């Protein structure tokens, strides 16, 4: 993934703007990333306890996988501990957290 797009993807999660329909439309439809590539990125974050996939209306409801659909307005990716991510991503020269560098093109 291009650096600026990975920064935007991770920043969206921090800003609580990671509703699946939005990510689907922006990263798959507009930017052209394959669903599998997006899913691998999200699943990596889930497996490493960076992200959880939650129900938008009830954060007690979590999911093991994302339903990548244009109309998925019920799932959201949420970051578990954001302080390290914020320091890197929200600066004059944004950096990718070391665990996610592997997703750069």
Phi, psi and omega in degrees: 000142176299146183304312183296329178284323177293321175300315180296319179298308181294322178296323178300321180293317179297319184279007181057042180236035186249044173292137188302319180301322179292312179298319179301308183294320182284307188274329179269305184287306185284310185271344174084017178284141179290146178303318181302319179296317178295319181294319178300318179298312181294314181296325175300313179297323179292311181300327182265014176061030173270323185234158164228154177255115186244161170281135183296322183274340183214101184292350175284344178264118179239164184231154177275333182216158180272140171264096184285094179219152179298331183256017180280092179256016182248347178248146178219144175268129183237138178275142183276308179233110189261349188301316180294323180293318182301314181302321183279317188276329184254069178220175179298325179236084185302141177240150178275132175305141189305325180293341184253000178302327181300343181269000177283146174288000000 
